[in-house]
């Protein structure tokens, strides 16, 4: 079973060192860590704060503000279902219900094998595709249950698989 990568402290320190003293670089630094490790380990907050002369609470605040940053490991594939108005009127809610059943996850959950994370967002900015979702950076629109099943199959989700 795949597990989130163990923290590679060498890699983490290299990212922090690259931005040492650059207070303005907090967000790019956090994005770097997020992309490299798939999340921002709690243990990295102190060293980041020290390197950028900030308070740990400032780092925490930024992480909780930005949807793309997370203190928890996420799945290899992050599914984001739109719950905005345009998607809602085109059946977005039933797509979300169907997706929850297919991946056996609730909003905000990650599968035990770290394959999928399910999230919802206020609007994906692709309302003309309603109902829409994203898997990592890829957009999918005009969704229907069969379409969702075939998209999930592309990402390695087999029918009946946990
Ligand atoms: S409302 Fe769903 S993409 Fe905008």
py3Dmol code that shows the C-alpha trace and the ligand (Angstrom):
import py3Dmol

protein = """\
ATOM      1  CA  UNK A   1       0.000   0.000   0.000  1.00  0.00           C
ATOM      2  CA  UNK A   2       1.338   3.436  -0.955  1.00  0.00           C
ATOM      3  CA  UNK A   3       2.045   5.734   1.988  1.00  0.00           C
ATOM      4  CA  UNK A   4       2.761   9.444   1.948  1.00  0.00           C
ATOM      5  CA  UNK A   5       6.454   9.957   1.452  1.00  0.00           C
ATOM      6  CA  UNK A   6       8.457   9.959   4.669  1.00  0.00           C
ATOM      7  CA  UNK A   7       9.736  13.415   5.337  1.00  0.00           C
ATOM      8  CA  UNK A   8      12.993  13.921   3.499  1.00  0.00           C
ATOM      9  CA  UNK A   9      14.623  16.503   5.772  1.00  0.00           C
ATOM     10  CA  UNK A  10      17.483  17.111   3.359  1.00  0.00           C
ATOM     11  CA  UNK A  11      15.046  18.032   0.622  1.00  0.00           C
ATOM     12  CA  UNK A  12      12.994  20.159   2.992  1.00  0.00           C
ATOM     13  CA  UNK A  13      16.033  22.029   4.307  1.00  0.00           C
ATOM     14  CA  UNK A  14      17.236  22.702   0.766  1.00  0.00           C
ATOM     15  CA  UNK A  15      13.882  24.327  -0.089  1.00  0.00           C
ATOM     16  CA  UNK A  16      13.923  26.403   3.104  1.00  0.00           C
ATOM     17  CA  UNK A  17      17.555  27.430   2.561  1.00  0.00           C
ATOM     18  CA  UNK A  18      16.784  28.568  -0.974  1.00  0.00           C
ATOM     19  CA  UNK A  19      14.447  31.192   0.485  1.00  0.00           C
ATOM     20  CA  UNK A  20      16.260  31.994   3.721  1.00  0.00           C
ATOM     21  CA  UNK A  21      15.767  35.648   4.727  1.00  0.00           C
ATOM     22  CA  UNK A  22      13.225  36.259   1.951  1.00  0.00           C
ATOM     23  CA  UNK A  23      10.113  37.046   3.978  1.00  0.00           C
ATOM     24  CA  UNK A  24       8.190  37.885   0.784  1.00  0.00           C
ATOM     25  CA  UNK A  25       8.867  34.363  -0.513  1.00  0.00           C
ATOM     26  CA  UNK A  26       6.680  32.591   2.033  1.00  0.00           C
ATOM     27  CA  UNK A  27       3.998  31.507  -0.438  1.00  0.00           C
ATOM     28  CA  UNK A  28       6.398  30.248  -3.157  1.00  0.00           C
ATOM     29  CA  UNK A  29       8.328  28.414  -0.427  1.00  0.00           C
ATOM     30  CA  UNK A  30       5.171  26.742   0.883  1.00  0.00           C
ATOM     31  CA  UNK A  31       4.095  25.876  -2.664  1.00  0.00           C
ATOM     32  CA  UNK A  32       7.518  24.322  -3.272  1.00  0.00           C
ATOM     33  CA  UNK A  33       7.144  22.116  -0.201  1.00  0.00           C
ATOM     34  CA  UNK A  34       3.551  21.245  -1.080  1.00  0.00           C
ATOM     35  CA  UNK A  35       4.579  20.182  -4.591  1.00  0.00           C
ATOM     36  CA  UNK A  36       7.628  18.259  -3.448  1.00  0.00           C
ATOM     37  CA  UNK A  37       6.130  16.376  -0.489  1.00  0.00           C
ATOM     38  CA  UNK A  38       2.404  16.568  -1.302  1.00  0.00           C
ATOM     39  CA  UNK A  39       1.775  18.469   1.960  1.00  0.00           C
ATOM     40  CA  UNK A  40       3.447  20.746   4.481  1.00  0.00           C
ATOM     41  CA  UNK A  41       4.556  18.754   7.533  1.00  0.00           C
ATOM     42  CA  UNK A  42       3.733  20.430  10.868  1.00  0.00           C
ATOM     43  CA  UNK A  43       7.382  19.932  11.848  1.00  0.00           C
ATOM     44  CA  UNK A  44       8.510  22.245   9.062  1.00  0.00           C
ATOM     45  CA  UNK A  45       6.630  25.286  10.392  1.00  0.00           C
ATOM     46  CA  UNK A  46       9.230  26.219  13.063  1.00  0.00           C
ATOM     47  CA  UNK A  47      12.214  26.056  10.696  1.00  0.00           C
ATOM     48  CA  UNK A  48      10.328  28.039   8.031  1.00  0.00           C
ATOM     49  CA  UNK A  49       9.369  30.702  10.581  1.00  0.00           C
ATOM     50  CA  UNK A  50      12.978  30.945  11.722  1.00  0.00           C
ATOM     51  CA  UNK A  51      14.369  31.166   8.185  1.00  0.00           C
ATOM     52  CA  UNK A  52      11.973  33.937   7.154  1.00  0.00           C
ATOM     53  CA  UNK A  53      11.878  35.819  10.474  1.00  0.00           C
ATOM     54  CA  UNK A  54       8.176  35.250  10.878  1.00  0.00           C
ATOM     55  CA  UNK A  55       6.006  33.861  13.660  1.00  0.00           C
ATOM     56  CA  UNK A  56       4.848  30.249  13.316  1.00  0.00           C
ATOM     57  CA  UNK A  57       1.252  31.511  13.642  1.00  0.00           C
ATOM     58  CA  UNK A  58       1.754  33.594  10.468  1.00  0.00           C
ATOM     59  CA  UNK A  59       2.811  30.478   8.561  1.00  0.00           C
ATOM     60  CA  UNK A  60      -0.183  28.537   9.943  1.00  0.00           C
ATOM     61  CA  UNK A  61      -2.489  31.380   8.889  1.00  0.00           C
ATOM     62  CA  UNK A  62      -1.227  31.367   5.309  1.00  0.00           C
ATOM     63  CA  UNK A  63      -1.512  27.571   5.057  1.00  0.00           C
ATOM     64  CA  UNK A  64      -5.094  27.568   6.263  1.00  0.00           C
ATOM     65  CA  UNK A  65      -6.021  30.453   3.948  1.00  0.00           C
ATOM     66  CA  UNK A  66      -4.802  28.917   0.669  1.00  0.00           C
ATOM     67  CA  UNK A  67      -6.821  25.951  -0.593  1.00  0.00           C
ATOM     68  CA  UNK A  68      -3.781  24.571  -2.435  1.00  0.00           C
ATOM     69  CA  UNK A  69      -1.725  24.240   0.761  1.00  0.00           C
ATOM     70  CA  UNK A  70      -2.331  21.476   3.280  1.00  0.00           C
ATOM     71  CA  UNK A  71      -0.889  20.275   6.568  1.00  0.00           C
ATOM     72  CA  UNK A  72      -2.258  16.814   5.904  1.00  0.00           C
ATOM     73  CA  UNK A  73      -0.945  14.413   3.292  1.00  0.00           C
ATOM     74  CA  UNK A  74      -3.273  14.234   0.312  1.00  0.00           C
ATOM     75  CA  UNK A  75      -3.899  11.519  -2.225  1.00  0.00           C
ATOM     76  CA  UNK A  76      -1.927  11.196  -5.447  1.00  0.00           C
ATOM     77  CA  UNK A  77      -5.059  12.430  -7.221  1.00  0.00           C
ATOM     78  CA  UNK A  78      -6.974  15.309  -5.669  1.00  0.00           C
ATOM     79  CA  UNK A  79     -10.543  15.409  -6.976  1.00  0.00           C
ATOM     80  CA  UNK A  80     -12.222  18.796  -6.667  1.00  0.00           C
ATOM     81  CA  UNK A  81     -15.935  18.918  -7.349  1.00  0.00           C
ATOM     82  CA  UNK A  82     -17.544  22.286  -7.942  1.00  0.00           C
ATOM     83  CA  UNK A  83     -20.436  23.223  -5.700  1.00  0.00           C
ATOM     84  CA  UNK A  84     -20.992  26.651  -7.300  1.00  0.00           C
ATOM     85  CA  UNK A  85     -24.360  27.868  -8.551  1.00  0.00           C
ATOM     86  CA  UNK A  86     -23.880  27.119 -12.258  1.00  0.00           C
ATOM     87  CA  UNK A  87     -22.813  23.563 -11.457  1.00  0.00           C
ATOM     88  CA  UNK A  88     -25.494  23.167  -8.828  1.00  0.00           C
ATOM     89  CA  UNK A  89     -28.344  23.947 -11.260  1.00  0.00           C
ATOM     90  CA  UNK A  90     -26.891  21.449 -13.730  1.00  0.00           C
ATOM     91  CA  UNK A  91     -26.880  18.603 -11.234  1.00  0.00           C
ATOM     92  CA  UNK A  92     -23.572  19.129  -9.456  1.00  0.00           C
ATOM     93  CA  UNK A  93     -24.990  17.842  -6.226  1.00  0.00           C
ATOM     94  CA  UNK A  94     -25.867  14.447  -7.667  1.00  0.00           C
ATOM     95  CA  UNK A  95     -22.402  14.267  -9.255  1.00  0.00           C
ATOM     96  CA  UNK A  96     -20.891  14.846  -5.814  1.00  0.00           C
ATOM     97  CA  UNK A  97     -23.122  12.166  -4.310  1.00  0.00           C
ATOM     98  CA  UNK A  98     -22.159   9.752  -7.069  1.00  0.00           C
ATOM     99  CA  UNK A  99     -18.467  10.531  -6.691  1.00  0.00           C
ATOM    100  CA  UNK A 100     -18.604   9.980  -2.925  1.00  0.00           C
ATOM    101  CA  UNK A 101     -20.011   6.520  -3.541  1.00  0.00           C
ATOM    102  CA  UNK A 102     -17.499   5.683  -6.260  1.00  0.00           C
ATOM    103  CA  UNK A 103     -14.407   6.646  -4.284  1.00  0.00           C
ATOM    104  CA  UNK A 104     -15.977   5.805  -0.918  1.00  0.00           C
ATOM    105  CA  UNK A 105     -14.873   9.115   0.517  1.00  0.00           C
ATOM    106  CA  UNK A 106     -16.564  12.082   2.106  1.00  0.00           C
ATOM    107  CA  UNK A 107     -15.543  15.670   1.442  1.00  0.00           C
ATOM    108  CA  UNK A 108     -12.089  16.336   2.828  1.00  0.00           C
ATOM    109  CA  UNK A 109     -11.163  12.658   3.104  1.00  0.00           C
ATOM    110  CA  UNK A 110      -8.222  10.780   1.637  1.00  0.00           C
ATOM    111  CA  UNK A 111      -8.314   7.091   0.778  1.00  0.00           C
ATOM    112  CA  UNK A 112      -6.231   4.826   3.027  1.00  0.00           C
ATOM    113  CA  UNK A 113      -3.932   3.992   0.085  1.00  0.00           C
ATOM    114  CA  UNK A 114      -3.342   7.742  -0.564  1.00  0.00           C
ATOM    115  CA  UNK A 115      -4.629   7.369  -4.093  1.00  0.00           C
ATOM    116  CA  UNK A 116      -7.530   9.853  -3.927  1.00  0.00           C
ATOM    117  CA  UNK A 117      -8.566  12.917  -1.933  1.00  0.00           C
ATOM    118  CA  UNK A 118     -12.070  14.311  -2.386  1.00  0.00           C
ATOM    119  CA  UNK A 119     -12.712  18.032  -2.001  1.00  0.00           C
ATOM    120  CA  UNK A 120     -15.349  20.537  -3.038  1.00  0.00           C
ATOM    121  CA  UNK A 121     -14.734  24.111  -4.141  1.00  0.00           C
ATOM    122  CA  UNK A 122     -16.916  27.193  -4.437  1.00  0.00           C
ATOM    123  CA  UNK A 123     -16.282  27.608  -8.203  1.00  0.00           C
ATOM    124  CA  UNK A 124     -13.647  26.172 -10.526  1.00  0.00           C
ATOM    125  CA  UNK A 125     -13.938  29.136 -12.879  1.00  0.00           C
ATOM    126  CA  UNK A 126     -15.183  26.856 -15.652  1.00  0.00           C
ATOM    127  CA  UNK A 127     -18.923  27.427 -15.286  1.00  0.00           C
ATOM    128  CA  UNK A 128     -19.512  26.853 -19.021  1.00  0.00           C
ATOM    129  CA  UNK A 129     -18.450  23.241 -18.344  1.00  0.00           C
ATOM    130  CA  UNK A 130     -21.048  22.778 -15.570  1.00  0.00           C
ATOM    131  CA  UNK A 131     -21.220  20.463 -13.800  1.00  0.00           C
ATOM    132  CA  UNK A 132     -17.450  20.479 -13.527  1.00  0.00           C
ATOM    133  CA  UNK A 133     -14.620  18.970 -11.548  1.00  0.00           C
ATOM    134  CA  UNK A 134     -10.836  18.837 -11.553  1.00  0.00           C
ATOM    135  CA  UNK A 135      -8.432  15.996 -10.930  1.00  0.00           C
ATOM    136  CA  UNK A 136      -5.143  17.631  -9.955  1.00  0.00           C
ATOM    137  CA  UNK A 137      -4.763  20.261 -12.703  1.00  0.00           C
ATOM    138  CA  UNK A 138      -7.032  18.670 -15.320  1.00  0.00           C
ATOM    139  CA  UNK A 139     -10.562  19.983 -15.879  1.00  0.00           C
ATOM    140  CA  UNK A 140     -13.542  17.769 -16.676  1.00  0.00           C
ATOM    141  CA  UNK A 141     -16.973  19.121 -17.510  1.00  0.00           C
ATOM    142  CA  UNK A 142     -20.518  18.326 -18.550  1.00  0.00           C
ATOM    143  CA  UNK A 143     -20.298  15.490 -16.090  1.00  0.00           C
ATOM    144  CA  UNK A 144     -22.672  12.578 -15.815  1.00  0.00           C
ATOM    145  CA  UNK A 145     -22.321   9.459 -13.661  1.00  0.00           C
ATOM    146  CA  UNK A 146     -20.979   7.313 -16.579  1.00  0.00           C
ATOM    147  CA  UNK A 147     -18.500  10.069 -17.434  1.00  0.00           C
ATOM    148  CA  UNK A 148     -17.317  10.181 -13.822  1.00  0.00           C
ATOM    149  CA  UNK A 149     -16.815   6.416 -13.841  1.00  0.00           C
ATOM    150  CA  UNK A 150     -14.727   6.559 -16.993  1.00  0.00           C
ATOM    151  CA  UNK A 151     -12.644   9.482 -15.711  1.00  0.00           C
ATOM    152  CA  UNK A 152     -11.941   7.576 -12.504  1.00  0.00           C
ATOM    153  CA  UNK A 153     -10.923   4.553 -14.565  1.00  0.00           C
ATOM    154  CA  UNK A 154      -8.298   6.753 -16.267  1.00  0.00           C
ATOM    155  CA  UNK A 155      -6.858   7.429 -12.824  1.00  0.00           C
ATOM    156  CA  UNK A 156      -6.713   3.771 -11.953  1.00  0.00           C
ATOM    157  CA  UNK A 157      -9.949   3.414 -10.012  1.00  0.00           C
ATOM    158  CA  UNK A 158     -11.428   0.029 -10.873  1.00  0.00           C
ATOM    159  CA  UNK A 159     -15.043  -0.839 -10.232  1.00  0.00           C
ATOM    160  CA  UNK A 160     -15.569  -2.366  -6.820  1.00  0.00           C
ATOM    161  CA  UNK A 161     -12.022  -1.470  -5.714  1.00  0.00           C
ATOM    162  CA  UNK A 162     -11.622   0.107  -2.289  1.00  0.00           C
TER     163      UNK A 162
END
"""
ligand_1 = """\
4
LIG
S -20.010 27.175 -10.696
Fe -18.985 25.342 -11.159
S -17.260 26.001 -12.287
Fe -18.237 27.816 -11.700
"""
view = py3Dmol.view(width=600, height=400)
view.addModel(protein, "pdb")
view.setStyle({"model": 0}, {"cartoon": {"style": "trace"}})
view.addModel(ligand_1, "xyz")
view.setStyle({"model": 1}, {"stick": {}})
view.zoomTo()
view.show()
